[in-house]
Amino acid sequence: MGKQQTTTSPVKNSKTQRWRRRFIILAGILAGLWLINFLTWVPAYLEVWDMSRDPMAKKGILGLELKSSSEKHRIPSERSFLGKGTYPSVNRYYEMPKNESVDSLLKKLRQQAEGFGWKMDKERSGADYFVGYKNIGSREYSLQVSIILDDEYNNGVHVIIKGLGK
C-alpha cells in the first residue's frame, strides 16, 4: 500500500472556522466604530479648512514672509478632558518687513480685511493691533491682527482667526 494522506478532522475544521468568523466579526465591529468616530470629527476639520481658505488666513498675505503657522480644530466639550471644549483657530506669524512702518503695514492689513468682508471693532482696536468680526458659513469668527516689535522672540505680524460660540 502507499502512503496515507492526512486529513483534517471535521472538528478541527469547524473550530478554525468558528475562530475565523469571530475574528472577522470583531474586526468588522472595530472598523465600524472607527468609521463612526472618524465621521463625527469630519465637521470640525472642515470648519478649520473653511477658515484657512479665508483670504486673511492665506499663507503670504501682502507678500509677507511666513515664519510659522498652526491650525486647531474644534473639540466639543462632551469630547474633551474635564468638559472644556476648544474653539477652532488659524494662526499665522509673519516676519516684519524691514522697509515698512508699523502704521502703514497695519493700515494695509486693515484695508485688506475690510475689503474681504471683515467688520472692524473700533473699540477693541489700538495703535499696533485691530480686531474684526465676520460670519463664515453659519458661525461668527473674530480676526485679530497685531504687530509686535519690542519682544526678543516674537517680533513680527500675528494674524489669528478664531471661532466664537457654538
C-alpha positions as CSV (number, residue, x, y, z in Angstrom):
1,M,0.0,0.0,0.0
2,G,1.1,3.5,-0.5
3,K,1.2,6.5,1.9
4,Q,-2.0,7.5,3.5
5,Q,-2.9,11.1,3.2
6,T,-3.6,13.0,6.4
7,T,-6.9,14.6,6.5
8,T,-8.1,17.3,8.8
9,S,-10.9,16.2,11.0
10,P,-14.2,18.0,10.7
11,V,-14.0,19.0,14.4
12,K,-10.7,20.8,13.8
13,N,-12.1,22.5,10.7
14,S,-15.2,23.7,12.4
15,K,-13.1,25.2,15.3
16,T,-10.9,27.0,12.9
17,Q,-13.9,28.4,11.0
18,R,-15.5,29.4,14.3
19,W,-12.4,31.4,15.3
20,R,-12.1,32.9,11.9
21,R,-15.7,34.0,12.0
22,R,-15.2,35.5,15.4
23,F,-12.2,37.4,14.2
24,I,-14.0,38.8,11.2
25,I,-16.9,39.9,13.3
26,L,-14.6,41.6,15.8
27,A,-12.7,43.3,13.0
28,G,-15.9,44.5,11.4
29,I,-17.2,45.9,14.7
30,L,-13.8,47.8,15.3
31,A,-13.8,49.1,11.8
32,G,-17.4,50.3,12.2
33,L,-16.6,52.1,15.5
34,W,-13.5,53.7,13.9
35,L,-15.6,54.9,10.9
36,I,-18.3,56.4,13.2
37,N,-15.6,58.2,15.3
38,F,-13.9,59.5,12.1
39,L,-17.2,60.8,10.6
40,T,-18.1,62.7,13.8
41,W,-14.8,64.6,13.6
42,V,-15.1,65.5,9.9
43,P,-17.2,68.7,10.5
44,A,-14.5,70.0,12.9
45,Y,-11.8,69.6,10.3
46,L,-14.0,71.0,7.6
47,E,-14.6,74.1,9.7
48,V,-10.9,74.8,10.1
49,W,-10.4,74.2,6.4
50,D,-13.1,76.8,5.6
51,M,-11.4,79.2,8.0
52,S,-8.0,78.7,6.4
53,R,-9.4,79.5,3.0
54,D,-10.3,83.0,4.1
55,P,-8.1,85.5,2.3
56,M,-6.8,86.9,5.6
57,A,-5.6,83.4,6.7
58,K,-3.7,82.7,3.5
59,K,0.0,82.0,3.8
60,G,1.7,85.0,2.3
61,I,-0.8,87.9,2.9
62,L,0.5,91.1,1.3
63,G,3.7,89.3,0.3
64,L,4.8,88.9,3.9
65,E,7.2,86.1,4.7
66,L,5.6,83.4,6.8
67,K,7.5,82.3,9.9
68,S,5.1,79.8,11.4
69,S,1.6,78.6,11.0
70,S,-0.8,76.5,13.1
71,E,-4.4,75.4,12.8
72,K,-6.6,74.0,15.7
73,H,-9.9,72.3,15.2
74,R,-12.9,72.5,17.5
75,I,-13.1,70.0,20.3
76,P,-16.7,69.7,21.6
77,S,-17.0,70.0,25.4
78,E,-18.5,66.5,25.6
79,R,-15.4,65.0,24.0
80,S,-12.7,67.0,25.8
81,F,-10.9,66.4,29.1
82,L,-12.8,67.8,32.0
83,G,-15.6,69.1,29.8
84,K,-13.6,72.1,28.5
85,G,-14.0,72.4,24.7
86,T,-11.9,74.4,22.4
87,Y,-12.8,76.7,19.6
88,P,-11.2,76.5,16.1
89,S,-8.4,78.8,15.3
90,V,-6.0,79.6,12.4
91,N,-2.7,81.3,13.5
92,R,-0.2,82.9,11.1
93,Y,3.0,84.5,12.2
94,Y,4.9,86.7,9.6
95,E,8.3,88.4,9.5
96,M,8.0,92.1,9.9
97,P,9.2,93.8,6.6
98,K,12.3,95.9,7.2
99,N,11.3,98.7,4.8
100,E,7.8,99.3,6.1
101,S,6.5,101.2,9.2
102,V,4.0,99.7,11.6
103,D,1.3,102.2,10.8
104,S,1.5,101.8,7.1
105,L,1.5,97.9,7.3
106,L,-1.4,97.9,9.8
107,K,-3.3,100.3,7.6
108,K,-2.8,98.0,4.6
109,L,-3.9,94.9,6.6
110,R,-7.0,96.7,7.9
111,Q,-8.0,97.8,4.4
112,Q,-7.5,94.3,3.0
113,A,-9.5,92.8,5.9
114,E,-12.4,95.3,5.3
115,G,-12.2,94.5,1.6
116,F,-12.7,90.8,2.3
117,G,-15.8,91.5,4.4
118,W,-14.4,91.7,8.0
119,K,-16.2,94.3,10.1
120,M,-13.7,96.2,12.3
121,D,-14.3,96.7,16.0
122,K,-13.1,100.3,16.6
123,E,-13.5,100.0,20.4
124,R,-11.2,96.9,20.6
125,S,-8.5,98.2,18.2
126,G,-5.4,100.0,19.1
127,A,-2.2,101.6,17.6
128,D,-0.5,98.3,16.8
129,Y,-3.4,95.9,16.5
130,F,-7.0,95.6,15.4
131,V,-9.9,93.2,15.8
132,G,-12.7,92.4,13.3
133,Y,-15.7,90.0,13.0
134,K,-17.2,88.1,10.2
135,N,-19.7,85.3,9.6
136,I,-18.2,82.4,7.7
137,G,-21.0,79.9,6.9
138,S,-23.3,79.9,9.9
139,R,-20.8,80.8,12.5
140,E,-19.2,84.0,13.7
141,Y,-15.4,84.4,13.8
142,S,-13.0,87.0,15.1
143,L,-9.9,88.3,13.4
144,Q,-7.0,89.6,15.5
145,V,-4.1,91.3,13.8
146,S,-1.2,92.6,15.8
147,I,2.3,93.8,15.2
148,I,4.9,93.2,18.0
149,L,8.3,94.8,17.7
150,D,9.7,95.0,21.2
151,D,9.9,91.3,22.1
152,E,13.1,89.4,21.7
153,Y,11.5,86.2,20.3
154,N,8.1,87.3,18.9
155,N,8.9,90.2,16.7
156,G,6.5,90.2,13.7
157,V,3.0,90.3,12.4
158,H,0.4,87.9,14.1
159,V,-2.9,87.1,12.3
160,I,-5.3,85.0,14.2
161,I,-8.8,83.9,13.2
162,K,-10.8,82.3,16.0
163,G,-14.2,80.7,16.1
164,L,-16.7,82.1,18.5
165,G,-19.5,80.3,20.3
166,K,-21.2,77.2,19.0
